[in-house]
Each structure stands twice: as structure tokens, then as C-alpha cells.
Amino acid sequence: MADLFAYACKLQWSEHETVVNELSAGRAKYRFLIDVREPWPDTKYTDIRARKIAPPHTSERFLHNARYRGMPDTRCGDKVSVGKHEGLIVGHNSSANFDVLFTSGPWKGQTLNVHPSEIVRASTRKGD
């Protein structure tokens, strides 16, 4: 399985960076593009810059969400199972659910919104 990293993504005309946990810079740029197309519909993939900054980033907002959902030890980058399928937690969303990047099964390669009750932590991050 490929390693997950944190990428700092930004629009070429902006100084503001957004951290995206992904498998590659290209995938991080695409996920960022999906988010910025609502306010800036003319944005192109080539308008985005991405740089690898670290192992997966776990924000304070993510930690708050994990505690709220009764999973205080959960971090971005954790390997999980959802049913019979494996994935990596890459973030959370406004529904207080987790964003899981599937690494096996019919959703392989897709990042989907998963309710915490469906998640079983398979293992922890590297170094834990």
C-alpha cells in the first residue's frame, strides 16, 4: 500500500495554503480543486500548486471531531476497515463523519464519507 502524506495546496495567485492528506501531489491537487471550484468555478487544475510537507496531518478540528465521535485515539493516516474493505483515514467532514480513502474493494481509490460506527481501526500510524 502506498504511503499517505500531507500536501500544502494553494491557488497560484494566493498565499493561503490548505493541507490535504493524500497518496500523491496530483491527487491532493484534484481534491483541492473540487473544494475551490464552488467559489471559483473557472479554476483549472493547472492553477493549483502542491508541495509535500510531512506525514499525514491531524488538525485540532479533526481531534475535536474524533473525541466528539468517541474515537479519541484516531488520527489521520490510521489504517481502518469498513466492512470487508480497507482504507486510510484522511480527514473529517461537516457531518462529523470521517473521510476514508479506500485502498481495496469496489471503492478503491475513492475518498468517501464514513460514519464512525462503520469504522474498525486496523492499526495505527507508522511509529506508533
Secondary structure, DSSP 8 states (H G I E B T S, - for coil): ----EEEEEEETT----EEEEESSHHHHHHHHHHHHTTT-TT--GGGEEEEEEES----HHHHHHHHHTT-TT--TT-EEEETTEEEEEEEE-TTS-EEEEE-SSTTTT-EEEE-GGGEEEEE--TT-
